[in-house]
Amino acid sequence: MENVYPLLNCFSLEEELTMSLYCGIAFRRKSFWCYRLLSTYITKTRYLFELKEDDDACKKAQQTGAFYLFHSLAPLLQQSEHQYLPPQHSLLELERLLRKFGQDTQRVEDSVLIGCSEQHEAWFALDLCLNGSSSINASLQKPEMEMELKGSFVDLRKALFWLNVKDASLLSTAQALLRWHDAHQFCSRSGQPTKKNVAGSKRVCPSNKIIYYPQMAPVVITLVSDGTRCLLARQSSFPKGMYSALAGFCDIGESVEEAVRREVAEEVGLEIERLQYSASQHWPFPNSSLMIACHATVKPGQTEIQVNFRELEAAAWFSHDEVITALKRNDPHTQQQNGAFPFWLPPKLAIANQLIKEWVEKSTCSSLPA
């Protein structure tokens, strides 16, 4: 009989047994790692993909899921000792609340999928005030809603100062999706109303079948340094006293590097010498942005700021000591005796704060608040 395993003839019986044992162990190790990954991140990701693509599966997930509530894009928060938490509501609780607030329980269809737990409990968000005629009634009932819900609808920009990382990310995703759906209810080609799928991962025009997906706008955010100081700026829309890193939207056709160089030149009249990527972050303001964070240094001897007042209200160089003091400031909204507001920085969850911390720690190895 012809030997169908000619390769094995090259080995002795002992070598074959050793190889078989090794291959078995390697296979079991590989299977173990695959199983471990598939039982957490991958299974969770694929479950969310299924809910986004299958309306029936998503409706079923709503039956056992949890809902986060918003009012005019402001999330509902409840205070628990020294922290603020977004409460979850079951579908039955939500339907009861909608009836009590005089709204149709069909409003559940306006909710959007924002994530799930490792146990595959789906999480949704619903704004009680958006979407047409119901918003007028909901606006009138906001105090009553807060009383019934035992919480407050808080502007998300303020809430980011109080939320933990997980809740902040979840509510940022929720607000971005809710805002996108509220602003994209009509097809740009036909002018006809579009229809969202159950998960809210897309909208479809029934007349021409064009599919619209939620999008993020790329934004470069750059901390400029001259070696011993960092450059921070503020816009008139910023809270009083707050300064941040330079930021701007990428133009069509630009690379990240080109966008950074242009923004710095436009806003403060400086030319970048070196550029280093740091990290990225989804940011829900103003209309869902992908923040691409970079460090940059200016050319030696070219540090004179020329502020573009069409873009900025002010810009200045700050020393390490000034920045460290601002990072440690616990209550930045407190007005000083002379009526001025102290110099303070974006919340810890913002990538601008991370950039500033990286710069300080790299330069001074100082211990900063987490």
HUURVEN-V948738 format. One record per run of one state. SS is the DSSP state (@ for helix, = for strand, . for the rest). FROM is the first residue (numbers start at 1). TO is the last residue. If there is no record, write none. Layout:
SS|FROM|TO  SS|FROM|TO
//
This chain:
.|1|5  @|6|10  .|11|12  @|13|38  .|39|40  @|41|53  .|54|54  @|55|64  .|65|65  =|66|71  .|72|73  =|74|80  .|81|82  =|83|85  .|86|88  =|89|89  .|90|90  @|91|100  .|101|104  @|105|110  .|111|111  =|112|116  .|117|121  =|122|127  .|128|133  @|134|140  .|141|141  @|142|149  .|150|151  =|152|154  .|155|155  @|156|159  .|160|164  @|165|183  .|184|185  =|186|186  .|187|192  =|193|196  .|197|202  =|203|205  .|206|210  =|211|212  .|213|216  =|217|225  .|226|228  =|229|234  .|235|241  =|242|244  .|245|245  =|246|249  .|250|255  @|256|268  .|269|271  =|272|283  .|284|288  =|289|298  .|299|313  =|314|319  @|320|327  .|328|334  =|335|335  .|336|340  =|341|341  .|342|343  =|344|345  .|346|350  @|351|364  .|365|370
//
